[in-house]
Each structure stands twice: as C-alpha cells, then as structure tokens.
C-alpha cells in the first residue's frame, strides 16, 4: 500500500481584502467628516488632519506669518545672547498656543525665566500680527510641505529680510 502525501497550497485573500476595505473605509469616513487622510512614511501610520496639502492662504496671512517668524527669531536671538555662553546649544520647544515650554524644568532659574519670557513674547508677537498659534502652525506646515505656497512664503521672507531690523538675522543672510 502506498502512502500518499498531499500538499495543498492555498493563498487566502480574505485578510488582504478585509484590510484593504478597512483602510478604504477609514479614508472615506475621514474625507466625509472633513478630515484629510495622509500617510506618514516616518512612523508608517495613517494620519488625519483638517487641512489639505494644497490649502492656500491670503497674501495678508502669509505676510503676517513671515513677519511673525522674523520677529520671533529676533526675540530668540536676543534671549540666547542675554544668556551668554549658557545659551549655546540649549534646546527647548515653546507651545505657542498654551504659552508653555515642554522641558522648562530641566533649566536653571535664570535660564528658565529667559526661556519662559521668550515664549510669552512669541505669543504676543503672533497676536500683534493677527495670527493665532493654530494659524501659525498651519502655515508653517504648509510652507514645509506644499511647493505651491513655498515660493509665495519665501518671497515674503525675502522682502522682509531687506528691512533694516531683520537684515542681520542669521536666517536672512
């Protein structure tokens, strides 16, 4: 009597189809709810935001963004200069919406005060230029990701860098 071995190779498409339908469903739901799905290659994740990549901003908003950025840079350079050697190489992130610094407790007293003062001053600069922290962040993200807006925003920076008070900024050289 002969023993027979049977090998059956079967590729099951069910998981592939169900995953594809799930992704398509999430994307469709996001678009219908006003959220725009995008793929983040760095973290390999599907993300949703309320703005499309091709969003454009008025010339006034772009001018306010460029002016705010340069004024904030002036304030940052002044704050770091007042700290002297201690200010070299410090890294901090100011949440312009909340007016807080994420890692503030890791700095000494004088440095902490200077950084918090800079953060508060940055908030005031945005308000003076008619921008919310959300507007500023949104335009900054668009500047980094949308080539169509890049030239318009860069042009605004170049025009402002010609002004005397911004001319000596490192980013204007």
KOLKETI-173073 format. One line per field, with one value per atom (N, C-alpha, C): residue in one letter; x, y, z. Coordinates in Angstrom, 2 decimals. Example, Ala and Ser with C-alpha at 12.3 -4.5 7.8 and 13.67 -1.06 7.14 Angstrom:
rest: c(a,a,a,s,s,s)
c1: c(13.19,12.30,13.20,12.85,13.67,12.90)
c2: c(-5.69,-4.50,-3.30,-2.25,-1.06,0.03)
c3: c(7.80,7.80,7.80,7.08,7.14,7.87)
This chain:
rest: c(x,x,x,x,x,x,x,x,x,x,x,x,x,x,x,x,x,x,x,x,x,x,x,x,x,x,x,x,x,x,x,x,x,x,x,x,x,x,x,x,x,x,x,x,x,x,x,x,x,x,x,x,x,x,x,x,x,x,x,x,x,x,x,x,x,x,x,x,x,x,x,x,x,x,x,x,x,x,x,x,x,x,x,x,x,x,x,x,x,x,x,x,x,x,x,x,x,x,x,x,x,x,x,x,x,x,x,x,x,x,x,x,x,x,x,x,x,x,x,x,x,x,x,x,x,x,x,x,x,x,x,x,x,x,x,x,x,x,x,x,x,x,x,x,x,x,x,x,x,x,x,x,x,x,x,x,x,x,x,x,x,x,x,x,x,x,x,x,x,x,x,x,x,x,x,x,x,x,x,x,x,x,x,x,x,x,x,x,x,x,x,x,x,x,x,x,x,x,x,x,x,x,x,x,x,x,x,x,x,x,x,x,x,x,x,x,x,x,x,x,x,x,x,x,x,x,x,x,x,x,x,x,x,x,x,x,x,x,x,x,x,x,x,x,x,x,x,x,x,x,x,x,x,x,x,x,x,x,x,x,x,x,x,x,x,x,x,x,x,x,x,x,x,x,x,x,x,x,x,x,x,x,x,x,x,x,x,x,x,x,x,x,x,x,x,x,x,x,x,x,x,x,x,x,x,x,x,x,x,x,x,x,x,x,x,x,x,x,x,x,x,x,x,x,x,x,x,x,x,x,x,x,x,x,x,x,x,x,x,x,x,x,x,x,x,x,x,x,x,x,x,x,x,x,x,x,x,x,x,x,x,x,x,x,x,x,x,x,x,x,x,x,x,x,x,x,x,x,x,x,x,x,x,x,x,x,x,x,x,x,x,x,x,x,x,x,x,x,x,x,x,x,x,x,x,x,x,x,x,x,x,x,x,x,x,x,x,x,x,x,x,x,x,x,x,x,x,x,x,x,x,x,x,x,x,x,x,x,x,x,x,x,x,x,x,x,x,x,x,x,x,x,x,x,x,x,x,x,x,x,x,x,x,x,x,x,x,x,x,x,x,x,x,x,x,x,x,x,x,x,x,x,x,x,x,x,x,x,x,x,x,x,x,x,x,x,x,x,x,x,x,x,x,x,x,x,x,x,x,x,x,x,x,x,x,x,x,x,x)
c1: c(0.84,0.00,0.88,0.53,1.32,0.75,1.63,1.22,1.34,0.37,0.46,0.38,1.23,1.22,0.66,-0.23,-0.82,-0.45,0.05,0.36,-0.61,-1.22,-2.17,-1.70,-1.47,-1.09,-2.29,-2.71,-3.85,-3.54,-3.68,-3.45,-4.80,-4.92,-6.19,-6.22,-7.08,-7.20,-8.06,-8.73,-9.65,-8.98,-7.80,-7.19,-6.80,-6.27,-5.87,-7.07,-8.15,-9.35,-9.94,-9.98,-10.57,-9.73,-8.39,-7.54,-7.72,-7.81,-8.00,-9.32,-10.36,-11.67,-11.66,-10.95,-10.86,-10.16,-9.03,-8.30,-9.14,-9.78,-10.62,-11.80,-12.38,-13.49,-13.08,-11.92,-11.42,-11.13,-10.50,-10.17,-11.45,-12.44,-13.70,-14.42,-14.43,-15.05,-14.33,-13.01,-12.24,-12.57,-12.63,-12.93,-14.33,-15.29,-16.68,-16.83,-15.99,-16.10,-15.26,-14.60,-13.82,-12.36,-11.96,-10.57,-9.89,-8.65,-7.91,-6.92,-7.04,-6.08,-4.75,-3.67,-2.34,-1.49,-0.54,0.33,1.63,1.99,3.24,4.26,5.17,6.16,7.13,7.43,8.38,7.84,6.58,6.02,5.15,5.06,4.23,2.81,2.21,0.87,-0.01,-1.28,-2.28,-2.69,-2.56,-2.90,-4.03,-4.79,-5.88,-5.64,-5.82,-5.72,-6.89,-7.11,-8.23,-7.86,-6.61,-6.20,-5.65,-5.96,-5.40,-4.05,-3.20,-1.88,-1.92,-2.94,-2.99,-3.66,-3.88,-4.55,-3.70,-4.36,-3.63,-4.10,-3.25,-3.53,-3.49,-4.18,-4.21,-2.82,-2.58,-1.30,-1.07,-2.16,-2.04,-1.60,-2.18,-1.80,-0.34,0.07,1.46,2.41,2.05,2.87,2.95,1.83,1.82,2.68,2.61,3.42,4.91,5.30,6.71,7.21,6.41,6.80,6.90,5.91,5.93,7.17,7.47,8.62,9.91,10.09,11.31,11.36,10.23,10.21,10.48,9.94,10.21,11.69,12.26,13.69,14.54,14.15,14.84,14.80,13.62,13.46,14.28,14.32,15.07,16.55,17.07,18.49,18.84,17.96,18.21,18.20,17.28,17.20,18.46,18.89,20.08,21.34,21.38,22.52,22.59,21.44,21.44,21.87,21.71,22.16,23.66,24.27,25.71,26.08,27.19,27.70,26.70,25.92,24.93,23.83,23.61,22.56,22.93,24.21,24.66,24.21,23.59,23.25,22.01,21.31,20.11,18.99,18.20,17.07,15.80,14.81,13.53,12.45,11.24,10.11,9.00,8.66,7.62,6.28,5.30,3.95,3.28,3.19,2.67,1.20,0.47,-0.94,-1.14,-0.37,-0.52,0.42,1.47,2.43,3.34,3.53,4.37,5.57,6.57,7.77,7.79,7.91,7.81,8.83,10.08,11.13,11.70,10.86,11.30,11.97,11.51,12.07,13.51,13.99,15.37,16.39,15.93,16.84,16.94,18.08,18.29,17.39,17.35,16.45,16.48,17.67,17.77,17.45,17.95,17.70,16.22,15.63,14.20,13.38,13.73,12.99,13.13,14.34,14.58,13.77,13.76,13.04,11.53,11.01,9.58,9.21,10.08,9.85,9.82,10.76,10.78,9.48,9.01,7.77,6.59,6.51,5.43,5.52,6.74,6.95,6.53,6.81,6.44,4.92,4.23,2.75,2.26,2.84,2.44,2.72,3.83,4.17,3.10,2.68,1.62,0.35,-0.05,-1.26,-1.15,0.01,0.21,0.11,0.48,0.43,-0.86,-1.82,-3.14,-3.18,-2.30,-2.28,-2.55,-3.28,-3.41,-2.26,-2.02,-0.99,-1.35,-2.63,-3.07,-2.80,-3.08,-2.77,-1.28,-0.48,0.97,1.46,1.00,1.40,0.94,-0.26,-0.82,-0.03,0.31,1.09,2.50,3.08,4.42,4.42,3.42,3.31,3.15,2.33,2.13,3.43,4.15,5.44,6.40,6.38,7.28,6.84,5.54,5.02,4.44,4.09,3.37,4.21,4.76,5.62,4.93,3.63,2.91,2.96,2.85,2.89,4.32,5.26,6.64,7.20,7.01,7.57,6.92,5.63,4.93,5.44,5.60,6.06,7.52,8.34,9.75,9.92,9.08,9.11,8.82,7.86,7.53,8.72,9.39,10.59,11.68,11.90,12.95,12.68,11.44,11.09,11.34,10.93,11.10,12.57,13.35,14.77,15.53,14.96,15.58,15.42,14.45,14.24,15.42,15.79,16.94,16.93,15.80,15.78,15.93,15.64,15.76,17.04,17.69,18.82,19.93,20.18,21.29,20.92,19.69,19.29,20.03,20.39,21.09,20.27,18.94,18.13,17.96,18.34,18.23,19.54,20.56,21.87,22.00)
c2: c(-1.18,0.00,1.23,2.12,3.30,4.46,5.10,6.30,7.51,8.26,9.47,10.70,11.60,12.89,13.93,14.63,15.71,17.05,17.88,19.24,20.17,20.95,21.87,23.29,24.02,25.41,26.26,27.01,27.87,29.25,30.23,31.60,32.19,32.60,33.13,34.65,35.10,36.54,37.27,36.56,37.19,38.27,38.01,39.07,40.29,40.07,41.17,42.03,41.40,42.13,42.87,42.21,42.87,44.06,43.95,45.08,46.23,45.90,46.93,47.66,46.90,47.51,48.38,47.93,48.71,50.05,50.02,51.26,52.18,51.63,52.44,53.05,52.26,52.75,53.88,53.73,54.78,56.05,55.90,57.06,57.77,56.99,57.58,58.30,57.67,58.30,59.60,59.59,60.80,61.92,61.62,62.64,63.18,62.30,62.74,63.60,63.34,64.12,65.40,65.64,66.86,66.68,65.48,65.21,64.64,65.00,64.55,63.49,62.29,61.23,61.45,61.17,61.22,60.12,59.65,58.57,59.18,58.89,59.37,58.25,58.42,57.39,57.16,58.19,58.03,57.10,57.26,56.43,55.32,55.22,54.20,54.21,55.36,55.49,56.33,56.03,56.83,57.94,59.19,60.33,61.11,61.80,62.64,64.06,65.02,66.41,67.16,68.37,69.14,69.99,69.91,70.72,69.86,70.24,69.55,70.15,69.39,69.87,71.08,71.17,72.23,73.50,73.59,74.77,76.00,77.08,78.31,79.35,80.34,81.39,82.73,83.68,85.03,85.65,86.63,87.34,88.00,88.50,89.12,88.12,86.91,85.86,85.46,85.33,84.96,86.05,87.30,88.42,88.42,88.17,88.11,86.95,85.83,84.67,84.99,85.55,85.86,86.89,87.93,88.96,88.36,87.54,86.91,86.03,85.25,84.36,85.14,86.22,87.02,87.75,88.26,88.92,87.93,86.72,85.68,85.30,85.24,84.93,86.03,87.30,88.40,88.21,87.87,87.67,86.47,85.42,84.21,84.52,85.21,85.55,86.46,87.41,88.30,87.51,86.58,85.77,84.91,84.28,83.44,84.28,85.48,86.35,86.81,87.09,87.54,86.42,85.18,84.05,83.80,84.39,84.24,82.81,82.37,81.01,79.94,80.21,79.24,79.00,79.99,79.88,79.06,78.76,77.99,76.54,76.08,74.66,74.23,75.16,74.71,74.49,73.50,73.15,73.17,73.87,73.92,74.10,73.77,73.93,74.67,75.80,76.65,76.29,75.96,75.73,77.09,77.62,78.98,79.11,78.02,78.06,78.16,77.37,77.33,78.29,78.73,79.62,78.89,77.61,76.80,76.24,75.84,75.22,73.78,72.85,71.42,70.97,71.34,70.85,71.94,72.85,74.02,73.63,72.58,72.21,71.73,71.45,70.97,72.11,73.36,74.50,75.16,75.87,76.58,77.81,78.48,79.60,80.72,81.32,82.44,82.00,80.86,80.34,80.06,79.48,79.17,80.43,81.50,82.76,83.35,83.30,83.83,83.06,81.75,80.91,81.15,81.21,81.47,82.85,83.82,85.19,85.20,84.47,84.38,83.75,82.71,82.04,83.00,83.75,84.74,85.83,86.27,87.30,86.79,85.52,84.92,84.89,84.57,84.61,86.01,87.00,88.39,88.82,88.38,88.71,88.18,86.95,86.38,87.21,87.57,88.36,89.72,90.36,91.67,91.59,90.45,90.27,89.60,89.46,88.94,87.46,86.68,85.23,84.49,83.41,82.50,81.50,80.79,79.74,78.67,78.38,77.37,77.84,79.12,79.68,79.57,79.96,79.95,78.54,77.58,76.17,75.65,76.00,75.55,76.11,77.37,77.97,77.38,77.17,76.58,75.18,74.39,73.04,73.11,74.03,74.20,74.64,75.54,76.01,74.84,73.91,72.76,71.71,71.62,70.51,70.88,72.14,72.49,73.40,72.84,73.62,74.86,74.80,75.93,77.15,76.93,78.03,78.41,77.50,77.73,79.00,79.17,80.35,81.64,81.61,82.80,83.17,82.19,82.45,82.87,82.20,82.57,84.00,84.39,85.76,86.77,86.46,87.35,87.46,86.34,86.38,87.25,87.07,87.83,89.33,89.72,91.16,91.72,90.97,91.46,91.46,90.53,90.47,91.69,92.39,93.61,94.78,94.67,95.72,95.74,96.92,97.09,96.25,96.13,95.43,93.92,93.36,91.91,91.52,92.48,92.21,91.40,91.61,90.94,89.57,89.18,87.85,86.76,85.73,84.60,84.02,83.93,83.32,84.23,85.50,86.43,86.57,85.96,86.09,85.11)
c3: c(0.00,0.00,0.00,-0.78,-0.97,-0.15,0.59,1.34,0.41,0.39,-0.43,0.45,0.15,0.87,-0.06,0.44,-0.36,0.26,-0.57,-0.14,-0.85,-0.06,-0.65,-0.36,-1.40,-1.25,-1.62,-0.69,-0.95,-0.39,-1.20,-0.76,-0.40,0.84,1.32,1.13,0.28,0.00,1.02,1.89,2.84,3.70,4.32,5.13,4.29,3.10,2.24,1.86,1.47,1.08,2.28,3.43,4.60,5.04,4.98,5.33,4.34,3.07,2.05,2.24,2.54,2.77,4.03,5.05,6.28,6.03,5.34,5.04,4.17,3.15,2.27,3.05,3.94,4.75,5.68,6.32,7.23,6.44,5.28,4.46,3.99,3.55,3.09,4.24,5.40,6.58,6.93,6.86,7.15,6.19,4.90,3.90,4.10,4.35,4.56,5.80,6.82,8.05,8.00,6.87,6.73,7.10,7.43,7.76,6.53,6.34,5.16,5.57,5.01,5.37,4.67,5.37,4.76,5.37,4.60,5.06,5.56,6.81,7.37,7.21,6.28,6.00,7.13,7.93,9.03,10.10,10.46,11.53,10.97,9.66,9.00,9.54,9.56,10.12,9.22,9.25,8.55,9.50,9.06,9.91,9.28,10.11,9.63,10.13,9.24,9.64,9.01,9.47,8.96,7.77,7.33,6.20,5.09,3.91,2.75,2.42,1.76,1.41,0.48,-0.34,-1.33,-0.82,0.46,1.01,0.74,0.42,0.20,1.21,1.43,2.40,1.70,2.28,1.70,1.81,0.98,1.00,2.36,2.99,4.31,5.37,5.32,6.29,6.10,4.85,4.57,5.04,4.81,5.27,6.80,7.47,8.94,9.45,8.75,9.13,9.00,7.88,7.65,8.67,8.90,9.87,11.28,11.64,12.97,13.13,12.10,12.17,12.38,11.64,11.78,13.11,13.58,14.89,16.01,15.90,16.89,16.85,15.67,15.54,16.18,16.00,16.68,18.20,18.71,20.15,20.64,19.84,20.21,20.28,19.25,19.24,20.42,20.75,21.89,23.20,23.35,24.57,24.71,23.65,23.71,23.95,23.37,23.58,25.03,25.64,27.04,27.99,27.55,28.37,28.23,27.22,27.02,26.69,27.27,26.99,27.41,28.43,28.91,27.86,26.99,25.99,24.77,24.62,23.45,23.58,22.54,22.47,23.24,23.90,24.60,23.60,23.88,23.02,23.86,23.33,24.00,22.96,23.34,22.43,23.14,22.58,23.14,22.48,23.28,22.77,22.69,21.48,21.30,21.66,21.58,21.94,23.44,24.19,25.64,26.36,25.68,26.33,27.30,27.08,27.96,27.20,27.96,27.40,27.89,26.97,27.29,28.33,28.19,29.08,29.99,30.41,31.18,32.49,33.15,34.45,34.37,33.17,33.04,33.01,33.10,33.07,34.44,34.65,35.90,35.97,37.11,37.36,36.35,36.11,35.17,33.75,33.36,32.01,31.85,32.86,32.84,32.64,33.35,33.23,31.83,31.28,29.94,28.89,29.01,28.04,28.13,29.36,29.53,29.02,29.26,28.77,27.24,26.62,25.16,24.65,25.31,24.90,24.99,26.08,26.24,25.18,24.90,23.88,22.50,22.23,20.94,20.77,21.84,21.80,21.48,22.14,21.92,20.48,19.92,18.53,17.59,17.80,16.95,17.05,18.27,18.46,17.79,17.91,17.28,15.76,15.21,13.77,13.30,14.21,13.84,13.52,14.13,13.91,15.21,15.10,16.24,16.15,17.23,17.21,16.18,16.04,15.07,13.64,13.35,12.02,11.73,12.70,12.53,12.23,13.02,12.83,11.47,11.08,9.81,8.62,8.67,7.58,7.57,8.74,8.83,8.21,8.51,7.95,6.44,5.97,4.53,3.87,4.51,3.98,3.80,4.74,4.67,3.66,3.37,2.55,1.20,0.98,-0.23,-1.13,-2.21,-3.10,-3.69,-3.89,-4.47,-3.54,-2.26,-1.30,-0.94,-1.12,-0.74,-1.36,-2.66,-3.34,-2.85,-2.59,-2.10,-0.70,0.17,1.54,1.53,0.73,0.63,0.12,-0.83,-1.33,-0.23,0.62,1.74,2.69,2.95,3.80,3.17,1.89,1.20,1.25,1.04,1.09,2.50,3.51,4.88,5.31,4.80,5.14,4.61,3.66,3.14,4.11,5.04,6.03,7.00,7.45,8.32,9.58,10.23,11.52,11.40,10.24,10.06,9.30,8.70,7.81,8.47,9.75,10.44,11.02,10.86,11.37,10.59,11.29,10.67,9.50,9.66,8.61,7.39,7.52,6.39,5.61,6.08,5.40,4.28)
